[in-house]
Every structure is written in C-alpha cells, then in structure tokens.
Amino acid sequence: MNEPDVTRSQPRVVVLGAAGEVGAWVARELADCADIGSVLLLDVDSKRLEEVVASTNGSHVEGQVVDLADRDAMLAALRGADLLMNCTSLTLFDEVITLAIEAGVNYADLISEPTSAQQRAAADAGITAVSGLGSSPGLTNVLVHHAHQELASVEEVHIQGVAWRAVAPSPGLLDTILWELADDTPTRQYFQNGRYHWAASMDGSRVAEFPEPIGKQHVYIVSHTEPRTLPKHFPELKFCAMRVTWPVELMNDIRILNKYGLLDSAEIPGMPGVTPLAATRARIWQKWGGVRTAPCLLFTQVEVLGTQDGRTIRRVYDLTHPVDWGDVATGRQTGICAAVGAHLLAKHGSGPGKGFVDPEVYYDPNEFIAELRKRGTLELTWTDSEVSTSLPLERGN
C-alpha cells in the first residue's frame, strides 16, 4: 500500500490500445482526472483513435497512431512517461511488458500472467507493475483487502461474475473468453486448504445470486489471477475461486468446441505452428468479429466468509451498472475500474516494492473505493449477514 508523494508533479500516462473496447473508456476516464498532467493515446486504428480523442475533454489529451511491432516508435512514445496502461489483448503481454521494462516505465494491464523471468526483469528495471486492473481482477482483489481490514478473519473468497455479451465484440474479449474456457488452459485453478487444484472447463459450478435483472445463475471456475495471488497475502484463506458465466447459448457453443478439441493448444499434425485454438479463434473473428448482442451486462460479485466477534459472517460486494448502457457495458465497466487503478498508480508512483505488485497489496482499499464512487457511474454496495456454523459452506463441485 502506497502513501501519496506530495512532491510528485502531475504524471504523464500512456494508454496503449486506447481505441479498443476497454481502452476507449480508460482513456475517457483518465482525461477527466484533474491531477493527470497529460494522456497519450496509442492505437493502430486511426479512425477509432480520432473518435476517442474527440470524445475526451482537454488539450492535455493527444492521440498517436503506432504499431506495437514498431519498437522505436513505441519507445519514443514512452519517453518521459510515468505509466504505461496496457489495454490490448492478453496475448500481446510479452511484447508490451518488454517495452515497459526497456523504457523503465511503470506498468499496468487488464489481465496477464507474468513469468518468473518477467517478474525479475521488472524488479531489476526498478519499475512497479500491476497485473490485472479491471473489475476482475483488480477491484475484486481490493475488495478482499477491504473485507480483511474490517473482519477479524477472512477464510473463504468466492469471486463471481456474469458477462452477458457476444463472443467477439473485440479481439481482446474473444481472446479472454477462449483463455478462460479452453479445456486445456493450465492456469485455471482454485485454492483449497493450502493447495492449488486444476479445474476442467466449466467445473466447480455453484449458484450465485446477482442483483436484478440477472438473479440466480450457475457460475463456473475460470482462469483468473485472484486465486493465485490472494492466498499469498491473506494466509488464513482456506478457499478461493473465481467463477463466471456467459449467455447459455454461448456456454453451449464452448462446450462443443471443447468436446471436439477445437480449443486445444497442441499443434495440428502436419501443420507446424498451427493449433486448433488459433484456427478456431481466427475463424470466429472472421465470422463474428465486432458483432454485438443484447442484453449486454457485466455484473461482478465478491462473496467473503469470515469471522467477527466469534460469529461467521458472509459479506457480499456487488458491482453493478445501469442496464441502459447497452452493448458498451463490458468495456465501460471494466474501463472505469481500470482507470481508477491507473490513476492512483500514476499519482502515487512506485512504492517500496519494485517489480510486479498485486492489486491487493499496492492499493489502499478505502482510497480505491472512494475514487470509484467519485465517478458516479458504477454502483458498489455490500451487505453482511450471519451464517449458522451448523450449515456446510458451499464451495462448488
């Protein structure tokens, strides 16, 4: 957790992928922050980038068309920056973090899985990097820290979400759902009693009750970073899992793709370098890329089981948005949370720890929640209820 550096001048933030589904909302939110000195928006799509720049307020916002593959142009754009906010697909993480490390610029993204070598390189470069700054991961990590501060102990964490959207409104969101639900994803894990366990696609289901109009939904374990980072920092945790669901038709489509091995990452015999996953992903984008469906909703929930004054308490945090946001809901909800995290990281800069720092460690939960509420667009609520210790705690299958 970092204290503000009162001597720090107004920071300069670079947003990569600023014309994307999430990046556009990150850009707009950061442009409205009075204590951000300048915002440079980078993207390969000149038309959409121009539209995003036009939708922001202030002369401190600039757009620049740049290709991630153009190393010299990227490094030039990062010169003098205080933060690189990466809003591109998780599949581009390796290239982007390499640039941030070379430029010596603090870094954040929406979700990634840094290797041990990348973690060491970031620490050696003296930068602070936060992996996962959307609603989940990101806000969810911060909320668990918030519960940990207010309860005597936190023993179980169930993070769950509903993503009612099309399969491929953007390349990044297509990559995300395939990574989360492909049957052979090795990092789809949950934590229980001191050990990590791998879960098959759509395993570990449980029923979660979300605010209306969603209500009760079956949610399933997915690949996310929270179950790997939270137990490191809250050692009393006995269970931690992340579960999500999408529209029933989309879930059934994924089941069929998995059944026939079309989301596998093994090479196709006789076709060096070609995997079923890559081919399927390319065809889905070719046929369905940019197509949107209604309704579009992204609700996020964190359920914590802990103790207080000798009682077992269930605390439930709900993050919701106006239902009339339409097909921008996924990008907007994620982007607002990411912008809050990016704003605070740019404002406070590096803390005492260098390298990758988990959101639940870097951020002051009360400050993060207060900044989120200042936006006035997302509703974050929580309730506490006492749980009978005679009832078994539901952990899924």
C-alpha positions as CSV (number, residue, x, y, z in Angstrom):
1,M,0.0,0.0,0.0
2,N,1.4,3.4,-1.0
3,E,1.4,6.8,0.5
4,P,0.9,9.8,-1.8
5,D,4.1,11.5,-2.9
6,V,3.3,15.2,-2.4
7,T,6.4,16.2,-4.4
8,R,5.3,14.3,-7.5
9,S,4.4,16.5,-10.4
10,Q,1.3,15.8,-12.5
11,P,2.0,12.5,-14.2
12,R,2.1,11.6,-17.8
13,V,0.1,8.5,-18.8
14,V,0.3,6.5,-22.0
15,V,-2.7,4.3,-22.8
16,L,-1.9,1.5,-25.4
17,G,-4.9,0.1,-27.2
18,A,-6.8,3.3,-26.5
19,A,-9.3,2.8,-29.3
20,G,-10.3,-0.6,-28.1
21,E,-13.4,-1.9,-26.3
22,V,-11.9,-1.2,-22.9
23,G,-9.1,1.2,-23.7
24,A,-11.5,3.9,-25.0
25,W,-13.2,4.1,-21.6
26,V,-9.9,4.1,-19.8
27,A,-8.9,7.0,-22.0
28,R,-12.0,9.0,-21.3
29,E,-11.9,8.5,-17.6
30,L,-8.2,9.4,-17.3
31,A,-8.8,12.5,-19.5
32,D,-11.2,13.7,-16.8
33,C,-8.7,13.4,-13.9
34,A,-7.5,16.9,-13.0
35,D,-4.3,15.7,-11.4
36,I,-3.1,13.9,-14.6
37,G,-0.7,16.1,-16.5
38,S,-1.1,14.6,-19.9
39,V,-2.6,11.5,-21.6
40,L,-1.1,10.0,-24.7
41,L,-3.4,7.6,-26.5
42,L,-1.9,4.9,-28.8
43,D,-3.6,2.6,-31.2
44,V,-3.2,1.2,-34.7
45,D,-6.8,2.1,-35.7
46,S,-6.5,5.8,-36.8
47,K,-10.3,6.3,-37.3
48,R,-11.4,5.0,-34.0
49,L,-8.5,6.7,-32.2
50,E,-9.5,10.0,-33.7
51,E,-13.0,9.4,-32.4
52,V,-11.8,8.6,-28.9
53,V,-9.6,11.7,-28.8
54,A,-12.5,13.8,-29.9
55,S,-14.7,12.4,-27.2
56,T,-12.3,13.5,-24.4
57,N,-12.0,16.9,-22.7
58,G,-8.9,19.0,-22.5
59,S,-5.9,19.9,-24.5
60,H,-3.7,17.6,-22.4
61,V,-5.0,14.5,-24.4
62,E,-3.2,13.5,-27.6
63,G,-3.6,10.6,-30.0
64,Q,-0.9,8.8,-31.9
65,V,-1.2,6.0,-34.4
66,V,1.5,3.5,-33.7
67,D,2.1,-0.2,-34.3
68,L,3.2,-2.3,-31.3
69,A,5.7,-4.0,-33.6
70,D,7.4,-0.7,-34.2
71,R,9.8,-0.8,-31.3
72,D,11.5,2.6,-31.9
73,A,8.1,4.4,-32.2
74,M,6.9,2.7,-29.1
75,L,9.9,3.6,-27.1
76,A,9.8,7.2,-28.3
77,A,6.1,7.4,-27.2
78,L,7.1,6.1,-23.7
79,R,9.9,8.6,-23.2
80,G,9.2,10.7,-20.2
81,A,6.0,8.7,-19.3
82,D,5.1,7.9,-15.7
83,L,2.8,5.0,-16.5
84,L,2.0,2.7,-19.4
85,M,-1.6,1.4,-19.2
86,N,-1.8,-1.6,-21.5
87,C,-5.4,-2.1,-22.7
88,T,-4.5,-4.6,-25.5
89,S,-5.3,-8.3,-25.6
90,L,-3.6,-10.5,-23.0
91,T,-1.9,-12.3,-25.9
92,L,0.2,-9.3,-26.5
93,F,1.5,-9.1,-23.0
94,D,5.0,-10.4,-23.7
95,E,5.7,-7.7,-26.2
96,V,4.3,-4.9,-24.1
97,I,5.9,-5.7,-20.8
98,T,9.3,-6.0,-22.6
99,L,8.9,-2.4,-23.9
100,A,7.9,-1.1,-20.4
101,I,10.9,-2.7,-18.9
102,E,13.2,-1.3,-21.5
103,A,11.7,2.2,-21.2
104,G,11.8,2.0,-17.4
105,V,8.1,3.0,-17.1
106,N,5.7,1.8,-14.5
107,Y,3.1,-0.6,-16.0
108,A,-0.4,-1.9,-15.6
109,D,-2.7,-4.0,-17.7
110,L,-6.2,-5.6,-17.6
111,I,-5.0,-9.1,-17.1
112,S,-1.8,-11.1,-17.6
113,E,0.3,-14.0,-16.3
114,P,3.9,-12.7,-15.9
115,T,6.5,-15.4,-15.8
116,S,9.2,-15.6,-13.1
117,A,11.7,-14.2,-15.6
118,Q,9.4,-11.2,-16.4
119,Q,8.9,-10.6,-12.7
120,R,12.6,-10.5,-12.1
121,A,13.2,-8.2,-15.1
122,A,10.6,-5.7,-13.9
123,A,12.2,-5.6,-10.4
124,D,15.7,-5.3,-11.9
125,A,14.4,-2.4,-14.0
126,G,13.1,-0.6,-10.9
127,I,9.6,-0.3,-12.2
128,T,6.3,-1.0,-10.4
129,A,3.9,-3.2,-12.5
130,V,0.3,-4.2,-11.6
131,S,-1.1,-7.1,-13.4
132,G,-4.9,-7.1,-13.6
133,L,-6.7,-3.7,-13.2
134,G,-10.2,-4.2,-14.4
135,S,-13.2,-5.1,-12.3
136,S,-11.9,-8.6,-12.0
137,P,-9.0,-9.0,-11.4
138,G,-8.4,-5.5,-9.9
139,L,-11.3,-4.2,-7.9
140,T,-12.1,-7.7,-6.7
141,N,-8.6,-8.0,-5.1
142,V,-9.0,-4.6,-3.5
143,L,-12.4,-5.6,-2.1
144,V,-11.0,-8.7,-0.4
145,H,-8.4,-6.5,1.2
146,H,-11.2,-4.2,2.3
147,A,-13.0,-7.1,3.9
148,H,-9.8,-8.3,5.6
149,Q,-9.4,-4.9,7.2
150,E,-13.0,-4.9,8.6
151,L,-13.4,-8.5,9.7
152,A,-11.4,-10.4,12.2
153,S,-10.5,-13.1,9.7
154,V,-11.2,-14.0,6.0
155,E,-11.5,-17.7,5.4
156,E,-13.2,-18.1,2.0
157,V,-13.4,-15.9,-1.1
158,H,-15.8,-16.6,-3.9
159,I,-15.4,-14.1,-6.8
160,Q,-18.1,-14.5,-9.4
161,G,-19.4,-12.6,-12.4
162,V,-22.0,-12.6,-15.2
163,A,-20.8,-11.5,-18.6
164,W,-23.9,-11.3,-20.9
165,R,-22.3,-10.4,-24.2
166,A,-21.4,-11.7,-27.7
167,V,-18.4,-14.0,-28.2
168,A,-16.2,-11.5,-30.1
169,P,-17.2,-7.8,-29.7
170,S,-13.5,-7.1,-29.8
171,P,-10.3,-9.2,-30.4
172,G,-9.3,-8.8,-26.7
173,L,-12.6,-10.0,-25.4
174,L,-12.5,-13.0,-27.8
175,D,-9.1,-13.9,-26.5
176,T,-10.2,-13.6,-22.9
177,I,-13.2,-16.0,-23.2
178,L,-11.2,-18.6,-25.1
179,W,-8.4,-18.4,-22.5
180,E,-10.9,-18.7,-19.6
181,L,-12.8,-21.6,-21.0
182,A,-10.5,-23.6,-23.3
183,D,-10.3,-27.1,-21.7
184,D,-6.5,-27.4,-21.6
185,T,-5.9,-24.0,-20.0
186,P,-3.3,-24.9,-17.4
187,T,-3.8,-21.9,-15.1
188,R,-7.5,-22.5,-14.4
189,Q,-7.1,-23.2,-10.8
190,Y,-8.8,-22.7,-7.4
191,F,-7.2,-22.7,-3.9
192,Q,-8.3,-25.0,-1.1
193,N,-6.7,-25.9,2.2
194,G,-3.2,-24.8,1.3
195,R,-3.1,-26.3,-2.2
196,Y,-3.9,-25.2,-5.8
197,H,-6.1,-27.5,-7.8
198,W,-6.6,-27.5,-11.6
199,A,-10.3,-27.3,-12.8
200,A,-11.6,-28.6,-16.1
201,S,-13.6,-26.2,-18.3
202,M,-17.0,-25.4,-16.6
203,D,-16.0,-27.3,-13.5
204,G,-16.7,-26.3,-9.9
205,S,-20.2,-24.8,-10.5
206,R,-22.2,-23.1,-7.9
207,V,-25.3,-20.9,-7.8
208,A,-24.7,-17.3,-7.3
209,E,-27.5,-14.7,-6.8
210,F,-26.8,-11.4,-8.5
211,P,-28.9,-8.2,-8.4
212,E,-31.8,-7.9,-10.8
213,P,-32.3,-8.2,-13.7
214,I,-29.8,-11.1,-13.5
215,G,-30.8,-13.0,-10.4
216,K,-29.6,-16.6,-9.8
217,Q,-27.1,-18.0,-12.2
218,H,-24.8,-21.1,-12.3
219,V,-21.2,-19.9,-12.5
220,Y,-18.1,-21.9,-13.3
221,I,-14.4,-21.8,-12.4
222,V,-12.3,-19.8,-14.9
223,S,-8.7,-18.8,-15.3
224,H,-8.0,-15.7,-13.3
225,T,-5.2,-14.4,-11.1
226,E,-7.1,-13.8,-7.9
227,P,-7.0,-17.4,-6.6
228,R,-3.2,-17.4,-7.1
229,T,-2.4,-14.0,-5.5
230,L,-4.9,-13.6,-2.7
231,P,-3.8,-16.7,-0.6
232,K,-0.2,-15.3,-0.7
233,H,-1.2,-12.2,1.1
234,F,-4.0,-13.5,3.3
235,P,-2.6,-16.7,4.7
236,E,-5.7,-17.6,6.8
237,L,-7.6,-18.2,3.5
238,K,-8.9,-21.8,3.2
239,F,-10.7,-21.4,-0.1
240,C,-10.5,-19.0,-3.1
241,A,-12.1,-19.4,-6.6
242,M,-13.1,-17.2,-9.5
243,R,-16.3,-18.2,-11.4
244,V,-18.1,-16.6,-14.3
245,T,-20.9,-17.4,-16.7
246,W,-21.9,-16.1,-20.1
247,P,-25.2,-16.5,-22.0
248,V,-26.4,-20.1,-22.1
249,E,-26.1,-20.4,-25.9
250,L,-22.5,-19.2,-25.8
251,M,-21.6,-21.6,-23.0
252,N,-23.1,-24.5,-25.0
253,D,-21.1,-23.4,-28.1
254,I,-17.9,-23.5,-26.0
255,R,-18.8,-27.0,-24.7
256,I,-19.0,-28.2,-28.3
257,L,-15.7,-26.6,-29.3
258,N,-14.0,-28.3,-26.3
259,K,-15.6,-31.6,-27.0
260,Y,-14.0,-31.8,-30.4
261,G,-10.7,-30.4,-29.4
262,L,-11.1,-27.2,-31.3
263,L,-9.8,-25.0,-28.5
264,D,-6.7,-27.2,-27.8
265,S,-3.2,-25.6,-27.9
266,A,-1.4,-28.6,-29.3
267,E,-0.1,-28.4,-32.9
268,I,-2.2,-29.9,-35.7
269,P,-0.3,-32.9,-37.2
270,G,1.4,-32.0,-40.4
271,M,0.8,-28.3,-39.9
272,P,3.8,-26.9,-37.9
273,G,2.9,-23.9,-35.7
274,V,-0.8,-24.2,-36.3
275,T,-3.1,-25.1,-33.3
276,P,-6.8,-25.8,-33.2
277,L,-7.2,-22.8,-30.8
278,A,-5.5,-20.4,-33.2
279,A,-7.5,-21.6,-36.2
280,T,-10.8,-21.6,-34.3
281,R,-10.1,-18.1,-32.9
282,A,-9.3,-16.8,-36.4
283,R,-12.5,-18.2,-37.9
284,I,-14.7,-17.0,-35.0
285,W,-13.3,-13.5,-35.5
286,Q,-13.7,-13.7,-39.3
287,K,-17.4,-14.6,-38.9
288,W,-18.5,-13.0,-35.7
289,G,-15.9,-10.3,-35.0
290,G,-17.5,-7.0,-33.9
291,V,-21.0,-8.5,-33.7
292,R,-22.9,-7.4,-30.6
293,T,-25.9,-8.9,-28.9
294,A,-28.5,-7.7,-26.4
295,P,-28.8,-7.6,-23.5
296,C,-25.2,-6.7,-22.6
297,L,-24.5,-6.7,-18.8
298,L,-21.3,-7.2,-16.7
299,F,-22.0,-7.7,-13.0
300,T,-19.3,-8.6,-10.6
301,Q,-19.6,-10.0,-7.1
302,V,-17.2,-10.8,-4.3
303,E,-18.5,-13.1,-1.5
304,V,-16.3,-13.3,1.6
305,L,-16.8,-15.7,4.5
306,G,-15.0,-14.6,7.7
307,T,-15.4,-14.1,11.4
308,Q,-16.2,-11.2,13.6
309,D,-16.8,-11.3,17.4
310,G,-16.9,-15.0,17.3
311,R,-19.6,-15.1,14.6
312,T,-19.3,-16.4,11.0
313,I,-20.1,-13.5,8.6
314,R,-20.9,-13.6,4.9
315,R,-20.1,-10.3,3.3
316,V,-21.3,-9.8,-0.3
317,Y,-20.0,-7.0,-2.5
318,D,-21.9,-6.2,-5.7
319,L,-20.7,-4.1,-8.6
320,T,-23.4,-3.1,-11.0
321,H,-24.0,-0.6,-13.8
322,P,-27.1,1.0,-15.4
323,V,-28.8,-1.6,-17.6
324,D,-29.3,1.0,-20.3
325,W,-25.6,1.1,-21.1
326,G,-26.3,-1.4,-23.9
327,D,-23.5,-3.1,-25.8
328,V,-20.7,-1.0,-24.3
329,A,-21.4,-2.3,-20.8
330,T,-18.5,-4.8,-20.7
331,G,-15.9,-2.3,-21.9
332,R,-17.2,0.6,-19.9
333,Q,-17.5,-1.2,-16.5
334,T,-14.0,-2.8,-16.9
335,G,-12.5,0.5,-18.2
336,I,-13.8,2.6,-15.3
337,C,-12.3,0.2,-12.7
338,A,-9.0,0.1,-14.7
339,A,-8.9,3.9,-14.9
340,V,-9.2,4.2,-11.2
341,G,-6.3,1.9,-10.7
342,A,-4.2,3.6,-13.4
343,H,-5.0,7.0,-12.0
344,L,-3.8,6.0,-8.5
345,L,-0.7,4.2,-9.8
346,A,0.3,7.2,-11.9
347,K,-0.4,9.6,-8.9
348,H,1.5,7.6,-6.3
349,G,4.2,6.0,-8.4
350,S,6.4,3.3,-7.3
351,G,6.2,2.1,-3.7
352,P,8.9,0.5,-1.6
353,G,8.5,-2.8,-3.6
354,K,9.7,-3.0,-7.1
355,G,8.6,-5.3,-9.9
356,F,5.1,-6.8,-10.1
357,V,2.9,-5.9,-7.2
358,D,-0.6,-7.4,-6.7
359,P,-3.5,-5.0,-6.6
360,E,-4.5,-6.2,-3.1
361,V,-1.0,-5.1,-1.9
362,Y,-0.5,-1.8,-3.8
363,Y,-3.8,-0.1,-3.3
364,D,-5.4,1.4,-0.2
365,P,-8.9,-0.2,-0.4
366,N,-10.7,2.9,1.1
367,E,-8.9,5.2,-1.4
368,F,-9.7,3.0,-4.3
369,I,-13.4,2.7,-3.4
370,A,-13.7,6.4,-2.8
371,E,-12.2,7.2,-6.2
372,L,-14.5,4.7,-7.9
373,R,-17.5,6.3,-6.2
374,K,-16.4,9.7,-7.3
375,R,-17.1,8.7,-10.9
376,G,-20.8,8.3,-10.1
377,T,-21.4,5.7,-12.8
378,L,-20.9,2.3,-11.2
379,E,-22.8,1.2,-8.0
380,L,-20.7,-0.7,-5.4
381,T,-22.6,-2.0,-2.4
382,W,-22.0,-4.6,0.3
383,T,-24.1,-6.4,2.9
384,D,-23.2,-8.5,5.9
385,S,-25.2,-11.5,7.2
386,E,-24.6,-14.0,9.9
387,V,-24.1,-17.6,8.8
388,S,-25.0,-20.6,11.0
389,T,-21.9,-22.6,11.8
390,S,-24.0,-25.7,11.7
391,L,-24.5,-25.3,7.9
392,P,-21.8,-26.5,5.5
393,L,-20.1,-23.8,3.5
394,E,-20.8,-24.1,-0.3
395,R,-17.6,-24.4,-2.2
396,G,-18.8,-25.9,-5.5
397,N,-18.4,-29.3,-7.0
